[in-house]
């Protein structure tokens, strides 16, 4: 297995299952209703819905920079706004999450190992994740998604 394949496999496991750390993002989100997703059991924390949109936005931003676009915050913003809280809107948000994940995986599969050391962005910029290598960016997005999956798991427990 190549390094690219190993990285893509880790992203797949963190999202879809058989992750070493425990439940994947998809497993954690299973059964979450629109009402639960929109709720704010901790008023100063983001909702599950907001976190889902945030993950999807950053998956898209990483995909864009891997395809040669400038390093920047996602087009929809760091924390996209939840405009509507219907069941249909929740299913749309989950669809965007899945589509963004699949697109990122496909983009990773097209990378060449020689690109792993390529720097994305001229200078280190923590808010955008810029100024680091493709390798660091890929591991960073996996860590980002696992971190937020843990937050979602705790928010989901508030409904138990």
C-alpha positions in Angstrom: 0.0 0.0 0.0 1.4 3.4 -0.9 1.5 6.4 1.5 -1.3 8.1 -0.5 -3.4 4.9 -0.2 -2.8 4.8 3.5 -3.8 8.4 4.0 -7.0 8.0 1.9 -7.8 4.8 3.9 -7.5 6.7 7.2 -9.9 9.4 5.9 -12.3 6.7 4.7 -12.2 4.9 8.1 -12.7 8.1 10.1 -15.8 8.9 8.0 -17.3 5.5 7.3 -16.3 2.9 9.8 -13.7 0.5 11.2 -11.7 3.3 12.7 -9.2 2.4 15.4 -10.4 5.2 17.6 -14.0 4.1 17.8 -17.1 5.2 16.0 -16.7 7.0 12.7 -18.4 10.3 11.8 -21.1 8.5 9.9 -21.8 6.1 12.7 -22.0 8.9 15.2 -24.4 10.8 12.9 -26.7 7.8 12.3 -30.1 8.5 13.7 -29.6 12.1 14.5 -32.8 14.0 13.6 -33.0 17.6 12.3 -34.3 18.6 15.7 -31.3 17.1 17.5 -28.9 18.5 14.9 -30.2 22.0 15.3 -30.3 21.9 19.1 -27.8 23.8 21.3 -27.7 21.8 24.6 -24.6 23.9 25.4 -25.6 27.5 24.5 -22.0 28.6 23.9 -21.1 25.6 21.7 -21.9 24.9 18.1 -24.8 22.6 17.2 -24.3 19.2 15.5 -25.7 20.9 12.3 -23.2 23.7 12.5 -20.3 21.2 13.0 -21.5 19.1 10.0 -21.5 22.2 7.8 -18.1 23.2 9.1 -16.6 19.8 8.3 -18.1 19.8 4.8 -16.8 23.3 4.2 -13.2 22.4 5.2 -13.2 19.2 3.3 -14.1 21.3 0.2 -11.5 23.9 1.0 -8.8 21.2 1.3 -10.0 19.6 -2.0 -9.7 22.9 -3.7 -6.2 23.6 -2.5 -5.1 20.1 -3.5 -6.4 20.9 -7.0 -4.2 24.1 -7.2 -6.5 26.8 -5.9 -5.3 29.4 -3.4 -5.2 28.6 0.3 -8.1 30.4 2.0 -11.1 29.8 4.2 -13.9 27.9 2.7 -16.2 29.8 0.2 -19.2 29.3 2.5 -17.2 30.5 5.5 -15.5 28.8 8.5 -18.8 28.2 10.2 -21.6 28.2 7.6 -24.9 29.4 8.9 -27.8 27.0 9.3 -30.5 28.8 7.4 -33.3 26.3 7.7 -33.9 23.5 10.1 -36.3 21.2 8.3 -35.8 17.5 7.9 -35.1 18.1 4.2 -32.5 20.7 5.0 -30.8 18.3 7.4 -30.7 15.6 4.8 -29.2 18.1 2.4 -26.5 19.0 4.9 -25.7 15.3 5.4 -25.6 14.9 1.6 -23.2 17.8 1.3 -21.0 16.2 4.0 -20.9 12.9 2.2 -20.3 14.4 -1.2 -17.5 16.6 0.1 -15.9 13.6 1.8 -16.1 11.5 -1.4 -14.7 14.3 -3.5 -11.8 14.8 -1.1 -11.0 11.0 -1.2 -11.1 11.0 -5.0 -8.8 14.1 -5.1 -6.4 12.4 -2.7 -6.3 9.2 -4.9 -5.2 11.3 -7.9 -2.2 12.7 -6.0 1.3 11.5 -6.6 3.6 10.7 -3.7 6.1 13.4 -4.9 3.4 16.0 -4.2 3.2 15.1 -0.5 6.1 17.5 0.3 4.7 20.4 -1.7 3.9 23.4 0.4 0.4 24.8 0.2 0.5 28.6 0.7 3.6 30.7 1.0 3.6 31.4 4.7 2.2 29.6 7.7 -1.4 30.8 8.4 -3.0 28.9 11.2 -6.6 30.1 10.5 -6.6 28.7 7.0 -4.2 25.8 7.6 -1.9 27.3 5.0 1.8 27.2 4.7 2.2 23.5 5.4 2.9 20.5 3.2 0.2 18.4 1.4 1.2 15.6 3.8 0.5 17.8 6.8 -2.7 19.1 5.3 -4.1 15.6 4.6 -3.3 14.4 8.2 -4.7 17.7 9.5 -8.1 17.3 7.8 -8.4 13.8 9.1 -7.5 15.0 12.6 -10.0 17.9 12.2 -12.8 15.6 11.2 -12.1 13.2 14.1 -12.0 16.0 16.6 -15.4 17.3 15.5 -16.8 13.8 15.4 -16.0 13.6 19.1 -17.8 16.9 19.7 -20.8 15.6 17.8 -20.8 12.4 19.9 -20.9 14.4 23.1 -23.7 16.6 21.8 -25.6 13.6 20.7 -25.3 12.1 24.2 -27.1 15.2 25.5 -30.3 13.7 23.9 -29.9 10.3 25.6 
